[in-house]
Amino acid sequence: MNLPPSVRKDVALRLLESLEVADDDAVHEAWTVEIGSRIDDFFSGKIQTIPHAEVMAKLAEDRAARHATRQQT
């Protein structure tokens, strides 16, 4: 607390940056595990994919329904 405010600010920012890096590592590890799990589920047949055209058609249908609902109000 005896440091000038500008130096304290720099120290605080560096401390926050060090936490963000640690958080980034934890997030990266969690995503790596999740992606591995999803790949395993796919190859084991536990999950099935949906064709791109089907997904896009469903999104367009949902968007049109939302738009129609907005037009009614």
Stockholm file with secondary structure:
# STOCKHOLM 1.0

chainA/1-73         MNLPPSVRKDVALRLLESLEVADDDAVHEAWTVEIGSRIDDFFSGKIQTIPHAEVMAKLAEDRAARHATRQQT
#=GR chainA/1-73 SS CCSCHHHHHHHHHHHHHHHHHHHHHHHHHHHHHHHHHHHHHHHHTSSCCCCHHHHHHHHHHHHHHHHHHHHHC
#=GC SS_cons        CCSCHHHHHHHHHHHHHHHHHHHHHHHHHHHHHHHHHHHHHHHHTSSCCCCHHHHHHHHHHHHHHHHHHHHHC
//
